[in-house]
């Protein structure tokens, strides 16, 4: 029987590694754009903070953080920057390389009456499933940035107006700080968002156009560090809901969800967010209900079943992360057999948009090393 076009997405609690690009020259050429990244500048209404856990007292020290970087962006979206990080009174020089990419973030529905049937388009995608789109809604994008060096790993997202957020880790004098900042990089954002290319774009056996949302967008809008750090499950559920609803994932709705269900989301709450909270909070109701089921089986069975869910239904796979006792939720949106890997949207900026996870890593971390009664479960939205 020929398979019809079925759409779906999986949410899985895993930690994902990134592939990094070749360093580029810091001297601008005709094919490079000069960029400035200014984060935590209080004079312009921005904010930055650095968190350090005190090993002796198990308490957390919080200091003011500020970062200023200058460098180049080449035609392949490779970045080479250097500059200064201030953590409290400490000044630290750093050099970083990485990349920027243009990512799809949803649909702009401002000014559109979402309750007017004339504005609403419903498409049957098979097996009784429907997706919603709105007349006049345009696709939206943001610029995602990954930077790393010997002393720092930083990720950021910048919007059309050039403002954005940054999150990551900086090591100074042997002490590692986790930092979160808001700021701006107007030249970088303008260059990336006017570019039709997407960094490291590869063909895949199956891929869904699931809008990306970062949990750290909460910090950008509300300066709530705790919420931003905890909201991976809320964010992943919001990405999947927004995919079906045909709207952009709203930071306000995400923050509302975190306030309603703070400090973690497990499968029952994931279902409630998709079934009730997000439709109510956004005013767009979808044609699906989320329910939780368990999966058990061999490597081949797990791989086949995971792909089948991705292909036929929008679903969320959630399990406890391997080698830790913590949950981390991501969205699986496709796979690419030549690489034996799944394609992901990770709401935590440490991994980010378009991450890859091999089938072997997926099985090892999701199914073998968890030992948790809540593991190996799938939230099926049908």
C-alpha positions in Angstrom: 0.0 0.0 0.0 1.4 3.4 -1.0 2.0 5.7 2.0 0.1 9.0 1.9 1.7 12.2 3.1 1.5 12.1 6.9 3.1 14.7 9.2 4.5 14.4 12.7 7.1 15.4 15.2 8.7 13.6 18.2 9.9 15.1 21.4 12.7 13.2 23.0 14.7 13.9 26.2 18.3 13.7 24.9 21.4 15.8 24.9 22.7 16.4 21.4 26.1 17.3 20.0 26.8 19.8 17.3 29.2 19.8 14.3 31.4 22.9 14.0 32.7 24.7 11.0 36.2 25.5 9.9 37.7 28.7 11.3 37.6 31.8 9.0 39.8 34.8 8.8 39.2 37.7 11.2 40.2 40.2 8.5 37.3 41.4 6.3 37.5 40.7 2.6 35.1 41.5 -0.2 33.2 38.3 0.7 32.9 39.1 4.4 30.8 41.4 6.5 32.0 43.2 9.6 29.8 42.3 12.6 29.4 43.7 16.2 27.7 41.7 18.9 27.0 43.8 22.0 25.3 42.0 24.9 24.3 43.2 28.4 24.6 46.9 27.7 22.5 48.4 30.5 22.7 51.9 28.9 20.5 50.6 26.0 18.1 48.7 28.2 19.7 45.3 27.9 20.7 42.9 30.7 23.2 40.2 31.5 23.9 37.8 34.4 26.5 35.2 35.2 25.8 32.2 37.5 28.5 30.3 39.4 27.8 27.5 41.8 29.8 27.7 45.0 31.0 24.1 45.5 31.7 24.7 49.2 28.2 25.9 50.2 26.1 24.5 47.2 24.8 28.0 46.7 24.8 30.1 43.5 26.7 33.3 43.1 25.1 35.7 40.6 27.1 38.5 38.9 26.5 41.1 36.2 27.7 40.0 32.8 28.5 42.0 29.6 30.0 40.9 26.3 31.3 42.8 23.3 32.5 41.0 20.2 33.7 42.2 16.8 34.7 40.1 13.8 33.6 38.9 10.4 30.8 36.8 8.8 31.7 35.2 5.5 29.5 34.2 2.5 29.1 30.7 4.0 27.8 32.2 7.3 31.0 31.3 9.2 31.8 33.6 12.0 35.2 34.7 13.5 35.0 37.1 16.4 37.1 38.4 19.3 36.4 40.8 22.2 35.8 41.2 25.9 33.6 39.5 28.5 33.0 41.2 31.8 31.9 39.0 34.7 31.3 41.3 37.7 34.6 43.2 38.0 36.6 40.6 36.0 37.6 41.5 32.4 38.4 38.6 30.1 39.5 38.6 26.5 38.3 35.9 24.2 38.5 34.7 20.6 35.6 32.5 19.2 34.6 30.9 15.9 31.3 29.4 14.7 28.5 30.0 12.4 25.1 31.8 11.9 22.0 30.4 10.2 18.6 31.6 9.2 15.9 29.5 10.8 12.1 29.2 10.3 10.2 30.4 13.4 6.6 30.3 12.4 3.9 32.4 10.8 3.1 36.1 11.4 -0.6 36.3 12.1 -0.7 39.8 13.6 -3.7 41.7 12.3 -5.4 38.5 11.1 -8.7 37.5 12.7 -8.0 33.9 13.6 -11.6 33.2 14.4 -12.9 34.3 11.0 -13.5 31.2 8.9 -12.6 33.2 5.7 -9.1 33.5 7.0 -8.7 29.8 8.0 -7.4 27.1 5.6 -7.6 23.5 6.7 -5.7 20.8 4.8 -6.4 17.1 5.1 -3.0 15.3 5.3 -4.4 11.8 5.6 -5.9 9.4 8.2 -8.3 12.2 9.2 -5.5 14.5 10.2 -5.7 18.2 9.4 -3.3 21.1 9.6 -4.3 24.8 9.8 -2.9 27.7 8.0 -4.2 31.3 7.8 -4.7 33.5 4.7 -2.1 36.3 4.6 0.2 34.8 7.3 3.8 35.2 6.2 6.6 32.9 7.3 9.0 34.4 10.0 12.7 33.8 10.6 15.4 34.5 13.0 19.2 34.3 13.0 20.7 31.6 15.2 24.4 31.9 16.2 26.8 29.3 17.7 30.3 30.4 18.9 33.0 28.5 20.7 36.6 28.7 21.8 39.0 27.4 24.4 37.3 29.4 27.2 33.7 29.8 26.0 30.7 28.2 24.3 27.9 30.7 23.4 24.7 30.5 21.5 22.4 33.4 20.5 19.3 34.3 18.5 18.7 37.6 16.8 15.5 39.0 15.4 14.6 41.2 12.5 15.2 44.4 14.6 18.7 43.2 15.4 18.0 42.5 19.1 18.2 39.1 20.7 19.5 36.9 23.5 22.7 34.9 24.3 23.3 31.9 26.5 26.3 29.7 27.3 29.3 29.1 29.4 32.5 31.2 30.0 35.5 30.0 32.0 37.6 32.6 33.8 40.5 31.7 36.1 39.3 28.1 36.2 35.7 29.0 37.2 32.9 28.2 34.8 30.1 30.7 34.6 26.7 30.1 33.0 25.7 33.4 31.3 22.4 34.7 29.9 22.2 38.1 28.3 20.1 40.3 26.0 21.6 42.6 23.4 22.0 43.4 19.7 23.9 42.4 16.5 22.1 44.4 13.8 24.6 43.9 10.9 24.7 40.1 11.6 20.9 39.8 11.8 20.4 41.9 8.6 22.9 39.8 6.6 21.6 36.4 7.7 17.9 37.2 7.4 18.3 38.6 3.9 20.1 35.4 2.9 18.1 32.6 1.3 20.6 30.0 2.3 20.4 28.0 5.5 23.7 26.9 7.1 24.6 23.2 6.7 21.4 22.5 4.8 21.3 18.8 3.8 18.8 16.6 2.1 16.9 14.2 4.3 14.8 11.1 3.9 12.0 12.9 5.7 11.8 16.3 7.2 9.0 18.4 8.8 8.8 22.2 8.7 8.4 22.5 12.4 8.8 26.2 13.6 11.8 26.6 16.0 11.5 28.2 19.4 14.2 28.6 22.1 13.4 28.3 25.8 15.8 31.2 26.2 13.4 33.5 24.5 11.8 33.8 27.9 14.9 35.5 29.2 15.0 37.9 26.2 11.4 39.0 26.9 10.9 38.6 30.6 14.4 38.4 32.1 13.4 35.3 34.0 16.5 33.1 34.2 14.9 30.2 36.1 12.0 29.9 33.7 14.3 30.0 30.7 16.5 27.3 32.2 13.6 25.0 33.1 11.2 25.4 30.1 12.5 22.8 27.6 9.4 20.6 27.8 7.0 23.6 27.6 8.9 24.9 24.6 9.0 21.5 22.7 5.2 21.0 23.2 4.7 24.6 22.0 6.7 23.9 18.8 4.5 20.9 18.0 1.2 22.7 18.8 2.3 25.7 16.7 3.1 23.4 13.8 -0.5 22.1 13.8 -2.1 25.4 14.5 -0.2 27.3 11.8 1.0 30.1 14.1 4.3 31.3 15.4 5.3 29.9 18.9 4.5 32.8 21.2 6.9 33.7 24.0 4.1 35.1 26.1 2.2 31.8 25.7 5.4 29.8 26.6 5.9 31.9 29.7 2.2 31.5 30.7 2.7 27.8 30.4 5.7 27.8 32.6 4.0 29.8 35.2 1.0 27.4 35.1 3.4 24.3 35.3 6.7 25.5 36.7 10.0 23.6 37.2 9.5 20.8 34.8 7.0 19.1 32.4 6.3 15.4 32.2 4.1 13.4 29.9 0.7 14.1 31.5 1.4 17.8 31.4 2.8 17.7 27.9 -0.5 16.2 26.8 -2.5 18.9 28.7 -0.4 21.7 27.1 -1.2 20.4 23.6 -4.8 19.4 24.3 -6.0 22.3 26.4 -3.6 25.0 27.6 -2.0 26.2 24.3 -5.3 26.1 22.3 -7.0 28.1 25.0 -4.1 30.5 25.5 -3.6 31.2 21.7 -7.3 31.0 20.7 -6.5 28.4 17.9 -8.0 24.9 18.5 -6.5 21.9 16.6 -8.1 18.7 15.4 -6.0 16.3 17.6 -5.7 14.9 21.0 -2.5 13.9 22.7 -2.2 10.6 24.7 0.7 8.7 26.2 1.8 5.2 25.3 4.9 3.1 26.1 7.4 1.6 23.6 9.5 -1.4 24.3 11.6 -3.5 21.9 14.8 -4.2 20.1 17.1 -1.7 18.3 15.4 -2.3 14.9 11.9 -2.2 16.4 12.6 1.1 18.2 14.1 2.7 15.1 11.3 1.5 12.9 8.6 2.5 15.3 10.1 6.0 15.9 10.2 6.6 12.2 6.7 5.3 11.7 5.4 7.7 14.4 7.3 10.6 12.7 5.9 9.7 9.3 2.3 9.0 10.2 1.5 11.2 13.3 2.6 14.3 15.0 4.0 12.8 18.2 6.3 13.5 21.1 8.8 11.0 22.4 9.9 11.7 26.0 12.5 9.8 28.1 14.9 10.6 30.9 18.3 11.7 29.5 21.1 9.1 29.7 23.9 9.4 32.3 22.0 12.1 34.2 19.0 12.2 36.4 17.5 15.2 34.6 14.9 15.6 31.9 15.6 17.4 28.7 13.0 17.6 25.9 13.6 18.1 22.2 11.6 17.8 19.0 12.5 15.2 16.4 11.3 16.4 13.0 12.8 14.0 10.5 15.6 11.6 9.6 18.4 11.1 7.0 19.3 7.5 6.3 22.7 8.1 4.6 23.8 9.5 8.0 21.7 7.1 10.0 20.5 10.1 12.0 17.4 12.0 13.2 16.9 15.7 12.6 16.0 17.7 15.7 14.8 21.1 17.0 16.4 21.5 20.5 14.9 24.3 22.5 18.1 24.7 24.5 20.5 26.9 22.8 23.4 24.6 23.6 22.3 22.3 20.8 19.8 24.4 18.8 18.0 24.3 15.5 18.7 21.4 13.1 20.8 19.2 15.4 21.6 15.6 14.3 21.3 12.5 16.4 22.3 9.1 15.1 20.0 6.1 15.4 22.6 4.4 17.6 23.0 7.4 20.0 19.2 7.7 20.1 18.6 4.1 21.0 21.5 4.1 23.6 20.4 7.2 25.4 16.7 6.9 25.0 16.2 3.2 25.6 19.2 1.4 27.2 20.5 3.8 29.8 17.4 5.3 31.3 15.9 2.6 33.6 13.0 4.9 34.4 9.4 3.8 34.5 8.5 7.0 32.6 10.9 6.3 29.8 10.3 4.7 26.4 7.0 6.5 26.1 5.5 8.3 23.2 2.9 11.1 23.2 0.8 10.5 20.1 -1.2 13.4 18.8 -3.9 12.0 16.5 
